[in-house]
Amino acid sequence: MQIMKVDPRSLNENPDRTRQTKSTPQADALLLATIKAVGIVQPPVIFPQTDGGNGYTIDSGHRRVKQAIKAGLDEIEVLVVEAANDNGAMRSMVENIAREPLNPVDQWRAIERLVALGWTEEAIAVALALSVRRVRQLRLMANVLPAMLDQMAKGDMPNENQLRTIAAASPEEQKEVWKAHKPKKGDPQVSWWSVANALTKTRMYARDASFGDDLAQAYGIAWVEDLFAPADEDSRYTTNVEAFLGAQQEWMTQNLPKKGVITEANTWGQPELPKKAERVYGKPSKSDHTAMYLDRDGKVQTVHFRMPEEKKKSTAGASEAAGEIVVSKARPDVTRKGVEIIGDLRTDALHEALSRAPIEDDTLMALLVLAFAGQNVRVDTGAGGYFQYGQRFGRHAATLFNQDGKLAFDMDTLRVAARSVLVDVLSCRENATKSGILALVAGDAIGADGFLSNMGTEDFLSCLSRPALEASCQDTPVLPRQRVKDTRAALVEHFKEEHFVHASALFSPDAVALNSWLTSNTVVEDDDDGTPAEQDELDGDAAVEPAHDHAEEPAAAAEADEAYSEGFREAAE
């Protein structure tokens, strides 16, 4: 290695240089200005020609030599090294990477050059401090269309999966897709997702095939080796999906067991079993059936199922089979939307009645108990149990306190707070806030029917069936029309000046539902007095030991209960 001065015009360019992507005009102008100002700081590296010539070839520093010529320099200092066995391929690549990261396309070209010179992928990865996976990823570009490589050399790179898809396609397919997706003047970026999507083909792998080579040949399936897949797995595949599925289907037909059926997979990838079939997840019995199907990957899957025992046909079943007419279920008088409208109107009327209707104090307190027993109420409490939402009632309870934080209120304030709590709790709406039958009981108790809004509107009357709509014409001068629409329009016009409330909206709790609620919520007294079973049958006069070690506790507990009850009596008085 030595330093010498040479005429930059006498140096020969290396055709195998690593960085082949052209630099930007701005970078060249900056380098030229630097050379004119301070000269070449880092001498280019050259080596003697190996083809018998007497000149020198540039190993690294092509841009510096080119800009030195533009600057008009007659001589420049260079570093002369011996020619390497690989014509300086690895040395040039390392030197370029150390100065500035290479474009991926330039990296691929340099790696291919090293591979052609006998370097292995592992050796290249160690020398360049890259992973073997990264080296293999770069080598995928060998199968990429040159026009696409030129676009990638500009820094517009696809991701790894897109690059693999593009590289797996044939040059003819790439060329056709590139015509449709190449960059335009107004949009220099390429949608690599669109390119990869256009070149994507479904792969059916040999490891998922149940058929053998004979069926593969019969269906014209040619396996292709995926060179980029791990070496320890069978990566053979075919893109002839129809032939693959046909061979799988024929294999299932040839190997179908006794009591077996071939079925298809549904939208969720599960087999479509016969009606009333019960899938067997455990060990199948001899009487069970077998279903074979192809999953989403084309694999043959097997499941077992059990059919119910055939029952003797009854007379009713025979009549149905004979083709008797089955009467369809009649439309309800009020549709679901109508029920929801009734719930909203009931709730508004109930809240209006709770706010304005005269309510006796004993009725008001009873309503509070009913309200908190509604199905839409839970209270977070420390007394145990699972209750609901007590936080929102704090604003009503706060009105019962004075400035010193003591309970201080008059009856009027208490009544307002109680009414406000009832308004917040009781609801007839058809959603999670519904209080159930207790809201109807409360509304009936305070005459909330008188607060119901006019229901003779288009919105509500459109929710009624024809019989219910015609029944609404009673006690009115409106006569049913031939068309339901005309009858409804006449009723809407009539009730503009009248007040109409449908019978189903009245606060009239159903007796059966109320009795059912009372039955399910009535507390049944327990006759068990806590006496142990072994002592329960003894004679009442016989002396027995206490049921536990604390013989004095029952008397103390009785005294405490008596004092506790006496406190409630005094509070009530």
VEXDREN-2710 file (C-alpha; in Angstrom, 1 decimal):
% VEXDREN-2710
k/r/px/py/pz
1/MET/0.0/0.0/0.0
2/GLN/1.4/3.4/-1.0
3/ILE/0.3/7.0/-1.7
4/MET/1.1/8.5/-5.0
5/LYS/-0.1/11.4/-7.2
6/VAL/-1.8/10.6/-10.5
7/ASP/-3.8/12.4/-13.1
8/PRO/-7.5/11.6/-12.3
9/ARG/-8.2/11.4/-16.1
10/SER/-5.9/8.4/-16.4
11/LEU/-7.8/6.2/-13.9
12/ASN/-10.1/3.5/-15.2
13/GLU/-13.6/3.1/-13.7
14/ASN/-14.4/-0.3/-12.1
15/PRO/-17.3/-1.9/-14.0
16/ASP/-18.1/-3.9/-10.8
17/ARG/-18.3/-1.0/-8.5
18/THR/-20.7/-1.4/-5.5
19/ARG/-22.6/1.8/-5.6
20/GLN/-24.2/2.0/-9.1
21/THR/-27.2/4.1/-8.2
22/LYS/-26.7/7.6/-9.5
23/SER/-26.2/10.3/-6.8
24/THR/-28.4/13.4/-6.7
25/PRO/-27.3/16.6/-8.4
26/GLN/-27.3/18.4/-5.0
27/ALA/-24.9/15.8/-3.5
28/ASP/-22.5/16.1/-6.5
29/ALA/-22.6/19.9/-6.4
30/LEU/-21.8/19.8/-2.7
31/LEU/-18.8/17.5/-3.2
32/LEU/-17.5/19.6/-6.1
33/ALA/-17.6/22.7/-3.9
34/THR/-15.7/20.9/-1.1
35/ILE/-13.0/19.8/-3.5
36/LYS/-12.6/23.3/-4.9
37/ALA/-12.3/24.7/-1.4
38/VAL/-10.1/22.2/0.5
39/GLY/-9.2/19.5/-2.1
40/ILE/-9.8/15.8/-1.6
41/VAL/-9.6/14.9/2.1
42/GLN/-9.8/11.1/1.7
43/PRO/-7.7/9.8/-1.2
44/PRO/-9.5/7.4/-3.5
45/VAL/-8.3/3.8/-3.5
46/ILE/-7.0/2.3/-6.7
47/PHE/-5.3/-1.0/-7.7
48/PRO/-3.2/-2.1/-10.8
49/GLN/-5.1/-3.5/-13.7
50/THR/-5.3/-7.3/-13.7
51/ASP/-6.1/-7.8/-17.4
52/GLY/-2.5/-7.1/-18.5
53/GLY/-2.8/-3.3/-18.8
54/ASN/-0.4/-0.8/-17.2
55/GLY/-3.0/1.5/-15.8
56/TYR/-4.9/1.6/-12.6
57/THR/-8.6/0.8/-11.7
58/ILE/-10.6/2.7/-9.2
59/ASP/-11.5/0.5/-6.2
60/SER/-13.5/3.2/-4.3
61/GLY/-13.9/6.9/-4.7
62/HIS/-15.5/7.1/-8.2
63/ARG/-17.4/10.3/-7.3
64/ARG/-14.3/12.0/-5.9
65/VAL/-12.4/11.3/-9.0
66/LYS/-15.2/12.5/-11.2
67/GLN/-15.7/15.7/-9.3
68/ALA/-11.9/16.3/-9.2
69/ILE/-11.9/16.2/-13.0
70/LYS/-14.8/18.7/-13.1
71/ALA/-12.8/20.9/-10.7
72/GLY/-9.9/21.0/-13.1
73/LEU/-7.3/19.3/-10.9
74/ASP/-4.3/18.0/-12.8
75/GLU/-3.1/15.6/-10.0
76/ILE/-4.7/14.0/-7.0
77/GLU/-3.4/11.8/-4.3
78/VAL/-4.5/8.2/-4.4
79/LEU/-3.9/5.2/-2.2
80/VAL/-2.6/2.2/-4.2
81/VAL/-3.4/-1.3/-3.0
82/GLU/-2.9/-4.8/-4.3
83/ALA/-5.6/-6.3/-6.5
84/ALA/-7.8/-8.6/-4.5
85/ASN/-8.8/-12.1/-5.6
86/ASP/-12.5/-11.0/-5.9
87/ASN/-11.5/-7.8/-7.8
88/GLY/-12.1/-5.8/-4.6
89/ALA/-15.8/-6.7/-4.4
90/MET/-16.0/-7.2/-0.6
91/ARG/-13.5/-4.4/0.2
92/SER/-15.5/-2.0/-2.1
93/MET/-18.8/-2.9/-0.5
94/VAL/-17.5/-2.5/3.1
95/GLU/-16.0/0.9/2.3
96/ASN/-19.2/2.1/0.7
97/ILE/-21.4/0.9/3.6
98/ALA/-19.0/2.6/6.1
99/ARG/-19.4/6.0/4.3
100/GLU/-23.2/5.9/3.6
101/PRO/-25.8/3.1/3.7
102/LEU/-26.2/1.5/0.3
103/ASN/-29.5/1.4/-1.6
104/PRO/-31.1/-2.0/-1.2
105/VAL/-30.8/-2.6/-4.9
106/ASP/-27.0/-1.8/-4.8
107/GLN/-26.7/-4.2/-1.8
108/TRP/-28.4/-6.9/-3.8
109/ARG/-26.1/-6.3/-6.8
110/ALA/-23.0/-6.4/-4.6
111/ILE/-24.2/-9.6/-2.8
112/GLU/-24.9/-11.3/-6.2
113/ARG/-21.4/-10.3/-7.3
114/LEU/-19.9/-11.9/-4.1
115/VAL/-22.0/-15.0/-4.5
116/ALA/-20.7/-15.3/-8.1
117/LEU/-17.2/-15.1/-6.8
118/GLY/-17.7/-18.0/-4.4
119/TRP/-19.0/-16.3/-1.2
120/THR/-21.7/-18.1/0.8
121/GLU/-24.7/-16.3/2.3
122/GLU/-23.4/-17.0/5.8
123/ALA/-19.9/-15.6/5.0
124/ILE/-21.5/-12.5/3.5
125/ALA/-23.7/-12.0/6.5
126/VAL/-20.7/-12.2/8.9
127/ALA/-18.5/-9.9/6.9
128/LEU/-21.2/-7.2/6.5
129/ALA/-22.7/-7.6/10.0
130/LEU/-26.1/-8.5/8.5
131/SER/-28.4/-11.4/9.3
132/VAL/-28.6/-14.3/6.9
133/ARG/-32.4/-13.6/6.6
134/ARG/-31.5/-10.1/5.4
135/VAL/-29.1/-11.4/2.9
136/ARG/-31.7/-13.8/1.5
137/GLN/-34.3/-11.1/1.4
138/LEU/-32.0/-9.0/-0.7
139/ARG/-31.4/-11.9/-3.0
140/LEU/-35.1/-12.0/-3.8
141/MET/-34.5/-9.1/-6.1
142/ALA/-32.8/-11.4/-8.6
143/ASN/-36.3/-12.4/-9.8
144/VAL/-37.7/-8.8/-9.9
145/LEU/-38.4/-7.0/-13.2
146/PRO/-35.6/-4.6/-14.1
147/ALA/-38.1/-1.7/-14.4
148/MET/-39.2/-2.4/-10.8
149/LEU/-35.6/-2.6/-9.7
150/ASP/-35.0/0.9/-11.1
151/GLN/-38.0/2.2/-9.1
152/MET/-36.7/0.5/-5.9
153/ALA/-33.3/2.0/-6.5
154/LYS/-34.9/5.4/-6.0
155/GLY/-35.8/4.5/-2.4
156/ASP/-39.3/3.3/-3.1
157/MET/-39.2/-0.2/-1.6
158/PRO/-41.9/-2.8/-0.9
159/ASN/-42.0/-4.6/2.4
160/GLU/-40.7/-8.2/2.7
161/ASN/-44.0/-10.0/2.0
162/GLN/-44.7/-7.9/-1.0
163/LEU/-41.2/-8.4/-2.3
164/ARG/-41.5/-12.2/-1.9
165/THR/-44.8/-12.2/-3.8
166/ILE/-43.4/-10.1/-6.6
167/ALA/-40.3/-12.2/-6.9
168/ALA/-42.3/-15.5/-7.0
169/ALA/-44.2/-14.3/-10.1
170/SER/-43.0/-14.9/-13.6
171/PRO/-41.3/-12.1/-15.6
172/GLU/-44.3/-12.0/-18.0
173/GLU/-46.8/-11.6/-15.1
174/GLN/-44.7/-8.9/-13.5
175/LYS/-44.5/-7.1/-16.8
176/GLU/-48.2/-7.1/-17.3
177/VAL/-48.9/-5.9/-13.8
178/TRP/-46.2/-3.2/-14.0
179/LYS/-47.9/-1.7/-17.0
180/ALA/-51.0/-1.0/-14.9
181/HIS/-49.3/0.1/-11.7
182/LYS/-46.2/1.9/-12.8
183/PRO/-45.7/5.4/-11.4
184/LYS/-47.4/8.4/-13.1
185/LYS/-46.0/11.9/-13.5
186/GLY/-48.3/13.3/-10.8
187/ASP/-47.7/10.3/-8.4
188/PRO/-44.1/9.1/-8.4
189/GLN/-44.8/6.5/-5.6
190/VAL/-45.8/3.0/-6.5
191/SER/-48.6/1.2/-4.7
192/TRP/-46.6/-2.0/-4.0
193/TRP/-49.6/-3.4/-2.2
194/SER/-51.6/-3.2/-5.4
195/VAL/-48.7/-4.8/-7.4
196/ALA/-48.3/-7.6/-4.9
197/ASN/-52.1/-8.1/-4.7
198/ALA/-52.3/-8.5/-8.5
199/LEU/-49.6/-11.1/-8.4
200/THR/-50.8/-13.0/-5.4
201/LYS/-51.8/-16.6/-6.1
202/THR/-53.3/-19.1/-3.6
203/ARG/-50.8/-21.8/-2.7
204/MET/-51.9/-25.3/-1.9
205/TYR/-49.1/-27.2/-0.1
206/ALA/-48.2/-30.8/-0.6
207/ARG/-48.0/-31.3/3.2
208/ASP/-51.8/-30.7/3.3
209/ALA/-52.6/-33.2/0.6
210/SER/-54.1/-36.5/1.5
211/PHE/-53.8/-38.0/-2.0
212/GLY/-50.7/-39.6/-3.5
213/ASP/-48.6/-39.2/-6.6
214/ASP/-51.0/-41.2/-8.7
215/LEU/-53.9/-38.7/-8.2
216/ALA/-51.5/-35.8/-8.5
217/GLN/-50.4/-37.0/-11.9
218/ALA/-54.0/-37.7/-12.9
219/TYR/-55.0/-34.2/-12.1
220/GLY/-51.9/-32.6/-13.6
221/ILE/-50.5/-31.2/-10.4
222/ALA/-46.9/-30.2/-10.6
223/TRP/-45.3/-29.4/-7.3
224/VAL/-43.0/-26.3/-7.1
225/GLU/-40.3/-26.0/-4.4
226/ASP/-40.4/-22.8/-2.3
227/LEU/-36.7/-22.0/-2.0
228/PHE/-37.3/-19.3/0.5
229/ALA/-39.1/-21.5/3.0
230/PRO/-37.3/-23.2/6.0
231/ALA/-35.3/-26.2/4.9
232/ASP/-36.7/-28.5/7.6
233/GLU/-40.3/-28.6/6.2
234/ASP/-42.0/-29.7/3.0
235/SER/-42.4/-26.5/1.1
236/ARG/-43.7/-27.9/-2.2
237/TYR/-46.8/-26.2/-3.4
238/THR/-49.1/-25.7/-6.4
239/THR/-51.1/-22.8/-7.6
240/ASN/-53.6/-25.0/-9.4
241/VAL/-56.2/-24.8/-6.7
242/GLU/-59.0/-26.5/-8.7
243/ALA/-56.9/-29.5/-9.4
244/PHE/-55.8/-29.8/-5.8
245/LEU/-59.3/-29.6/-4.4
246/GLY/-60.5/-32.1/-7.0
247/ALA/-57.8/-34.6/-6.1
248/GLN/-58.7/-34.1/-2.4
249/GLN/-62.4/-34.7/-3.1
250/GLU/-61.7/-37.9/-5.1
251/TRP/-59.5/-39.2/-2.2
252/MET/-62.3/-38.6/0.3
253/THR/-64.7/-40.5/-2.0
254/GLN/-62.3/-43.4/-2.3
255/ASN/-61.6/-43.5/1.5
256/LEU/-65.1/-42.7/2.8
257/PRO/-65.8/-45.0/5.8
258/LYS/-69.0/-46.8/6.5
259/LYS/-71.8/-44.5/7.8
260/GLY/-69.7/-41.7/6.3
261/VAL/-70.8/-38.6/4.4
262/ILE/-68.9/-35.9/2.5
263/THR/-70.0/-32.4/3.5
264/GLU/-68.9/-28.8/3.1
265/ALA/-67.7/-26.1/5.4
266/ASN/-69.9/-23.2/6.3
267/THR/-68.9/-19.5/6.6
268/TRP/-67.2/-20.1/9.9
269/GLY/-65.2/-23.0/8.6
270/GLN/-67.3/-25.6/10.5
271/PRO/-68.8/-28.7/8.8
272/GLU/-72.4/-28.5/7.7
273/LEU/-73.9/-31.5/9.5
274/PRO/-77.4/-33.0/8.8
275/LYS/-80.3/-31.5/10.6
276/LYS/-80.8/-32.6/14.2
277/ALA/-77.3/-34.1/14.2
278/GLU/-75.3/-33.9/17.4
279/ARG/-71.6/-33.5/17.0
280/VAL/-69.5/-36.0/19.0
281/TYR/-66.4/-34.5/20.5
282/GLY/-65.3/-37.5/22.5
283/LYS/-64.6/-41.1/21.4
284/PRO/-67.2/-42.1/18.8
285/SER/-69.2/-45.3/19.2
286/LYS/-70.0/-47.8/16.5
287/SER/-73.4/-46.3/15.9
288/ASP/-72.0/-42.8/15.2
289/HIS/-71.5/-41.3/11.8
290/THR/-68.5/-39.8/10.2
291/ALA/-68.4/-36.6/8.2
292/MET/-65.4/-35.6/6.0
293/TYR/-64.9/-32.1/4.6
294/LEU/-62.2/-29.7/3.3
295/ASP/-61.3/-26.8/5.6
296/ARG/-60.2/-23.4/4.4
297/ASP/-56.6/-24.6/3.7
298/GLY/-57.8/-27.5/1.6
299/LYS/-57.0/-30.1/4.3
300/VAL/-59.2/-33.1/4.7
301/GLN/-60.9/-33.0/8.2
302/THR/-63.0/-35.6/9.9
303/VAL/-65.7/-35.2/12.5
304/HIS/-68.1/-37.6/14.1
305/PHE/-71.8/-37.0/14.8
306/ARG/-74.8/-38.8/16.2
307/MET/-78.3/-38.8/14.9
308/PRO/-81.3/-38.9/17.3
309/GLU/-83.4/-42.0/17.5
310/GLU/-86.4/-42.1/15.3
311/LYS/-89.6/-41.6/17.2
312/LYS/-92.9/-43.2/16.2
313/LYS/-95.0/-40.8/14.3
314/SER/-98.0/-39.5/16.3
315/THR/-101.4/-38.8/14.8
316/ALA/-100.6/-35.1/14.9
317/GLY/-97.4/-35.7/13.0
318/ALA/-99.2/-37.8/10.5
319/SER/-101.8/-35.1/9.9
320/GLU/-99.0/-32.6/9.4
321/ALA/-97.3/-34.9/7.0
322/ALA/-100.6/-35.3/5.2
323/GLY/-100.4/-31.6/4.4
324/GLU/-102.9/-30.0/6.8
325/ILE/-102.9/-26.2/6.7
326/VAL/-101.1/-24.6/9.6
327/VAL/-102.6/-21.4/10.7
328/SER/-99.9/-18.7/11.0
329/LYS/-99.5/-16.8/14.2
330/ALA/-101.7/-13.7/14.2
331/ARG/-100.1/-10.3/14.3
332/PRO/-100.3/-8.8/17.8
333/ASP/-102.5/-5.8/18.3
334/VAL/-99.5/-3.6/19.2
335/THR/-96.2/-4.0/17.5
336/ARG/-92.8/-3.9/19.3
337/LYS/-92.4/-0.3/18.4
338/GLY/-95.8/0.5/19.7
339/VAL/-94.9/-1.2/23.0
340/GLU/-91.9/1.0/23.2
341/ILE/-94.0/4.1/22.6
342/ILE/-96.4/3.1/25.3
343/GLY/-93.4/2.6/27.7
344/ASP/-92.2/6.1/27.0
345/LEU/-95.6/7.7/27.4
346/ARG/-96.3/5.7/30.6
347/THR/-92.9/6.8/32.0
348/ASP/-93.6/10.5/31.2
349/ALA/-97.1/10.2/32.7
350/LEU/-95.8/8.5/35.8
351/HIS/-93.1/11.1/36.4
352/GLU/-95.7/13.9/35.9
353/ALA/-98.0/12.3/38.4
354/LEU/-95.2/11.8/40.9
355/SER/-94.3/15.4/40.6
356/ARG/-97.7/17.0/40.7
357/ALA/-100.5/14.6/41.8
358/PRO/-101.6/14.7/45.4
359/ILE/-100.0/11.7/47.3
360/GLU/-100.6/10.9/51.0
361/ASP/-97.5/10.5/53.1
362/ASP/-98.1/6.9/53.8
363/THR/-98.6/6.2/50.1
364/LEU/-95.4/8.1/49.3
365/MET/-93.3/6.1/51.7
366/ALA/-94.9/2.9/50.3
367/LEU/-94.0/4.0/46.8
368/LEU/-90.4/4.5/47.8
369/VAL/-90.3/0.9/49.0
370/LEU/-91.9/-0.3/45.7
371/ALA/-89.5/1.8/43.7
372/PHE/-86.4/0.4/45.2
373/ALA/-87.8/-3.1/44.6
374/GLY/-87.9/-2.5/40.9
375/GLN/-86.0/-4.7/38.5
376/ASN/-84.0/-1.7/37.3
377/VAL/-82.6/-0.8/40.7
378/ARG/-79.5/-1.9/42.4
379/VAL/-77.7/-0.3/45.4
380/ASP/-74.1/-0.5/46.2
381/THR/-74.1/-1.3/49.9
382/GLY/-71.9/-2.6/52.7
383/ALA/-74.6/-4.8/54.1
384/GLY/-74.0/-7.6/51.6
385/GLY/-75.9/-8.7/48.6
386/TYR/-75.9/-7.4/45.0
387/PHE/-77.7/-4.2/44.4
388/GLN/-77.5/-1.3/42.0
389/TYR/-76.8/2.4/41.3
390/GLY/-77.3/4.5/44.5
391/GLN/-75.0/7.3/43.5
392/ARG/-77.4/9.3/41.5
393/PHE/-79.8/9.7/44.5
394/GLY/-77.2/11.7/46.4
395/ARG/-78.4/15.0/44.9
396/HIS/-81.8/14.3/46.5
397/ALA/-80.5/13.2/49.8
398/ALA/-78.3/16.3/50.0
399/THR/-81.4/18.5/50.3
400/LEU/-82.1/16.9/53.7
401/PHE/-78.9/18.2/55.3
402/ASN/-78.2/21.6/56.8
403/GLN/-74.9/23.6/56.5
404/ASP/-73.5/21.8/59.6
405/GLY/-73.9/18.4/57.9
406/LYS/-76.8/17.4/60.1
407/LEU/-80.1/16.0/59.0
408/ALA/-82.5/19.0/59.2
409/PHE/-85.6/19.2/57.0
410/ASP/-89.3/19.9/57.0
411/MET/-92.0/17.7/55.6
412/ASP/-92.3/19.7/52.4
413/THR/-88.6/19.2/51.7
414/LEU/-88.9/15.5/52.5
415/ARG/-91.9/15.1/50.2
416/VAL/-90.0/16.8/47.3
417/ALA/-87.0/14.6/47.8
418/ALA/-89.1/11.5/48.0
419/ARG/-90.9/12.5/44.8
420/SER/-87.6/13.2/43.0
421/VAL/-86.2/9.8/44.0
422/LEU/-89.3/8.1/42.7
423/VAL/-89.0/9.9/39.4
424/ASP/-85.4/8.8/39.1
425/VAL/-86.3/5.2/39.9
426/LEU/-89.6/4.3/38.4
427/SER/-89.7/3.7/34.7
428/CYS/-91.9/1.9/32.1
429/ARG/-89.5/2.3/29.2
430/GLU/-88.7/-0.9/27.2
431/ASN/-85.0/-0.9/28.0
432/ALA/-82.7/-1.6/30.9
433/THR/-84.4/1.1/33.0
434/LYS/-87.7/-0.7/33.1
435/SER/-89.0/-1.1/36.7
436/GLY/-91.4/-3.9/35.8
437/ILE/-94.9/-4.4/37.1
438/LEU/-94.2/-2.3/40.2
439/ALA/-94.2/0.8/38.1
440/LEU/-97.7/0.0/36.9
441/VAL/-98.8/-0.5/40.5
442/ALA/-97.4/2.8/41.5
443/GLY/-99.0/4.6/38.5
444/ASP/-102.4/3.0/39.3
445/ALA/-102.0/4.1/43.0
446/ILE/-101.5/7.8/42.1
447/GLY/-103.8/8.0/39.1
448/ALA/-101.1/8.4/36.5
449/ASP/-103.6/7.4/33.8
450/GLY/-104.8/11.0/33.8
451/PHE/-101.3/12.2/32.8
452/LEU/-101.0/10.1/29.7
453/SER/-100.4/12.1/26.5
454/ASN/-102.6/11.9/23.5
455/MET/-101.8/8.7/21.6
456/GLY/-104.0/9.5/18.6
457/THR/-100.9/10.3/16.5
458/GLU/-99.6/8.8/13.2
459/ASP/-96.5/7.4/15.0
460/PHE/-98.5/5.3/17.5
461/LEU/-101.6/4.4/15.4
462/SER/-99.2/3.0/12.7
463/CYS/-98.2/0.4/15.3
464/LEU/-101.7/-1.0/15.7
465/SER/-103.0/-4.0/13.8
466/ARG/-106.1/-3.6/11.7
467/PRO/-108.5/-5.1/14.3
468/ALA/-107.0/-2.9/17.0
469/LEU/-107.2/0.2/14.8
470/GLU/-110.8/-0.5/13.9
471/ALA/-111.6/-1.1/17.6
472/SER/-110.2/2.4/18.3
473/CYS/-113.0/3.8/16.2
474/GLN/-115.6/3.0/18.9
475/ASP/-117.1/6.0/20.6
476/THR/-115.9/8.2/17.7
477/PRO/-117.7/9.3/14.6
478/VAL/-114.9/7.7/12.5
479/LEU/-116.0/4.7/10.5
480/PRO/-113.5/2.0/9.4
481/ARG/-112.3/2.5/5.8
482/GLN/-111.5/-0.2/3.3
483/ARG/-107.8/0.7/3.5
484/VAL/-106.0/0.7/6.9
485/LYS/-104.1/3.8/5.8
486/ASP/-107.4/5.8/5.3
487/THR/-108.8/4.6/8.7
488/ARG/-105.6/5.7/10.4
489/ALA/-105.6/9.1/8.7
490/ALA/-109.2/9.7/9.8
491/LEU/-108.4/8.8/13.4
492/VAL/-105.4/11.1/13.4
493/GLU/-107.5/14.0/12.1
494/HIS/-110.2/13.3/14.7
495/PHE/-107.9/13.1/17.7
496/LYS/-106.2/16.4/16.9
497/GLU/-108.9/18.0/19.0
498/GLU/-109.6/15.0/21.2
499/HIS/-107.6/13.0/23.7
500/PHE/-107.0/9.3/23.0
501/VAL/-105.4/6.7/25.3
502/HIS/-105.1/3.1/24.1
503/ALA/-106.4/0.5/26.6
504/SER/-103.0/-1.3/26.6
505/ALA/-101.3/1.9/27.9
506/LEU/-103.4/2.2/31.1
507/PHE/-101.7/1.7/34.4
508/SER/-103.5/-1.6/35.0
509/PRO/-101.2/-4.3/36.3
510/ASP/-102.0/-7.8/35.0
511/ALA/-103.3/-9.9/37.9
512/VAL/-101.5/-13.1/36.9
513/ALA/-98.2/-11.3/36.6
514/LEU/-98.7/-9.5/39.9
515/ASN/-99.6/-12.7/41.7
516/SER/-96.5/-14.3/40.2
517/TRP/-94.3/-11.5/41.4
518/LEU/-95.8/-11.7/44.9
519/THR/-95.3/-15.4/45.0
520/SER/-91.7/-15.2/44.0
521/ASN/-90.9/-12.3/46.4
522/THR/-92.9/-13.4/49.5
523/VAL/-90.6/-14.4/52.4
524/VAL/-91.4/-17.8/53.8
525/GLU/-90.8/-18.1/57.5
526/ASP/-88.3/-20.8/58.5
527/ASP/-89.5/-23.0/61.3
528/ASP/-86.0/-24.2/62.1
529/ASP/-85.0/-22.9/65.6
530/GLY/-81.4/-23.9/65.2
531/THR/-81.5/-26.9/67.5
532/PRO/-79.1/-29.6/66.5
533/ALA/-80.6/-32.6/64.9
534/GLU/-79.4/-35.0/67.6
535/GLN/-81.2/-32.9/70.2
536/ASP/-84.3/-32.0/68.3
537/GLU/-86.2/-35.2/69.2
538/LEU/-85.3/-35.2/72.9
539/ASP/-87.9/-34.8/75.5
540/GLY/-88.6/-31.2/76.3
541/ASP/-88.0/-31.7/80.1
542/ALA/-84.6/-33.4/79.6
543/ALA/-81.5/-31.5/80.4
544/VAL/-79.1/-31.1/77.5
545/GLU/-75.9/-29.4/76.9
546/PRO/-75.9/-26.1/75.0
547/ALA/-75.3/-26.4/71.2
548/HIS/-72.1/-24.5/71.6
549/ASP/-69.6/-23.4/74.3
550/HIS/-71.2/-19.9/74.8
551/ALA/-74.2/-20.8/76.9
552/GLU/-74.8/-17.2/77.9
553/GLU/-75.0/-15.8/74.4
554/PRO/-78.7/-16.6/73.6
555/ALA/-79.8/-14.5/76.5
556/ALA/-77.6/-11.6/75.6
557/ALA/-78.7/-11.8/72.0
558/ALA/-82.3/-11.8/73.0
559/GLU/-81.7/-8.7/75.1
560/ALA/-80.0/-7.0/72.2
561/ASP/-82.8/-7.8/69.8
562/GLU/-85.4/-6.5/72.2
563/ALA/-83.5/-3.2/72.6
564/TYR/-83.0/-3.0/68.8
565/SER/-86.8/-3.5/68.2
566/GLU/-87.6/-1.0/71.0
567/GLY/-85.5/1.6/69.1
568/PHE/-87.5/1.2/65.9
569/ARG/-90.8/1.5/67.9
570/GLU/-89.6/4.8/69.4
571/ALA/-88.5/6.1/65.9
572/ALA/-91.8/5.1/64.5
573/GLU/-93.7/7.0/67.3
END
